[in-house]
Amino acid sequence: MIAIQPLRLQPTPSAGRPPQQASSIMAAVRNPGEQQRLASYLKGTFSAYLVPSIPHIYKVLEMQQTGAIIIDIESFPGEATLLCSQLKASRQFGHIPVILLFSASNIRLRIQCLDAGADALLEKPYSRTHLLAQLRNLDRNRALIKEYLTQPLPDPTPATDPAADASFSHRLDHLISENLYNADLNIDLLARLMNMSRPTFTGS
């Protein structure tokens, strides 16, 4: 496993948002050339962990918080999309964005990647600018979702108007008094006389 420490340069923040600390990115790739490419692209912007095998992926995930996972399909033929689907189905790791790298412009392969739950696809050769933009976009979207989910829920019971409550009670009392000796007086009849449905009238 190759660990690349982050430098001072941080990802360019979106307009109106404060700079964020560099995230840790894990890249699962076996090809030495692709390892060097990713190392050079991520260096100075993200802390990168390059892992050569699937067991290493889970080992790193258990020890290190990861902002995204990059998987090279050619490094794990027949396993990459399965690994992606397993990660996305996991309660523990399913929230982590997954980017799949592939060479062939094959629509069937693209569909397989999307069916596996990949958050983004990058066709090789890709540029450093494209890779970093994709990572920043995924990180920004995840931050927005987290912000939304952590907001307090609004009070489900809206405040009632005392005047409206008094008017409702007065009208209901009047109808009950008028129908006090009506043998058919029941909840359904009262609801109809109040021009309300039974669930609304009873609050159930």
N, C-alpha and C positions, 0 to 999 in steps of 0.2 A: 504494500500500500504506500502511495506517495502522498505526503501532505505538503501543501504549498501555503505558507503563511501569508495573510493579507498585508498589503502595504497601506499607506495613508490614503491613497486615492479611493473614493467611495463612488457607488453608482450615482448617476445624475438623477436627482429627485424630480418628481413631476412638479409643475407649477403650483405654488401655494402649499406644498407639503414640505416639512422639515427634512433635512438629510437623515438617512437611516444608517445604522451600523452595517458593515459588510456581512452578508449572509454566508453560511457555509453551503457549498454545492458539492454533491457527490456525483461522480461520473464513473459509470461502469463500462470499461473499455479494455480490450486486450491488445489491440494493435499498437505497437510502440509509436508509430507515426501519429496516430490519432490521439494518443496520450499526450505527446508533445504539443500537438495543435491546441488541445483543450487547456493544457497547462499554461501555454503562452497567452491564450485568449482570456483566461480567467484571472491570471496573475495581476495583482494590483487593484482588482475590483472586488473579487470574491475569494473567500478561503475555500480552496478546492481539495477534495479527497478523491484520488483516482484509485479505483479498486478493480482487480483483475478477474474476480469470480463472483458468482451469486451468493455463496456463503459470506463473503466479505461484505456484501451489501447489507445484509441483516445485522452483521456484527457491528458495522459502523453506525447503523440506525439505532441500535440499542445503546450506544455510548455517546453519540453526538447528535445534537439538533441539526437538522438539515433543511435548508430553504427550498431545495429542488433536487431532483434526481435526473441525471442524464444517462440514458442507456443506448449504447451503440448496438443496433440490431445485428450487424455483421459479426460482432464479437460473440453473440449468443444466438446463433441461428436456430430457429425453432423454439427458443426459450424466452426471447426478449418480450414478445407480446404476452406470453403466459405470465411472466414475472410482473409485467405492468398490471395486468388484470388482478393478480394476487395482491399486489401492493394497494391498488385502488379499492379492493374489497375489504381490506384490513381496517378494523376500527382504530388500530394504533398508528398506522402509517397512511391511511387513505386520504388524509388532508394534504399530503405533500405533493406538489406539482411534479408530474413526470414528463420529460421531454425525450422523444425517441428520435435517434439519428438513423438515416437510411440513405442508400445510394441511388437505387433504381426509382425512376419516376413511374411507379406502378400503382394504378388506381386501386387494385385489389389489396395491395399491401397497405395503402393509406387507410382503406376501410377497416382492415384488420387492426391497425393501430388505434383508430378511433373507437372501434368496438371494445378494445382492451382498456379503454378509459384514459388514453394519453391526453394530457392537457395541451401539448403542442408537438408538432412534427417539424423537423429540420432536415432538408435534403442536402446531402453532401455533393460538392463542397459548399460550405456555408461561410459567411464572413464573420469576423469578430463583432462587428457592429450589429449584425442580425442576431447573433447569439445573445449578446448582452441586452439588447432591446427586448428580446423575448423573455429573458430572466427578470428584467425589471418590471415588465408588464404583468407577469404571473405574480411577482411579489407584491405589486401594487394592488392587484385584484384581491389577493388573499387578505391583505391588510384592510381593504374596504369591507370585505365580508366579515372579518373578525370584529371590526368596529361596529358594524350593523348588529351582529349577534350579541354583542356585549352591552348594547343600549338597553336601559330599563324599559320594560313593557308598559304601555299606557294602562291606566286604571280601567278595567273592563266594565265597571259600573259607573256610568256617567252621573254627575250630580243632578239631583231632581229639583224641580221648581216647587217650593212650598205652596205657592198659589195654585199651581196645577194639581198638586196632591189634594188640596182642600176642595177644589172644584170637583174632582173625581169622586171623593168620598161623599160630598153633598149629593151628587147626582145618584150615586149608588144607593145611599140611604133612602132617597126619595122613591126610587124604583122598587126597593124592597117593601117600603111602606105601602105603595100602591098595589102590590101583588102579594101582600102578606097572606091573604086567604085564597090565593090561587093554588089549587092542588098541583098544578104543573110547574110550579116555581122550582127551578133547580139551577145549577151552574150554567148549563147550556142556554137556558132562557135568559138569564141575566147577561151573559156574554152577548147574545143577539140584541137585547134591548140597549146595551152599551155600545153597539156597533163595533164589537171587537171579536176576534177569534178566541176560541176557548184557551189555547196555549198563551196568547197575549194577556187575556183576562186573568188567568190563574198564575201567570209568571212561570209556567213550566214548559 
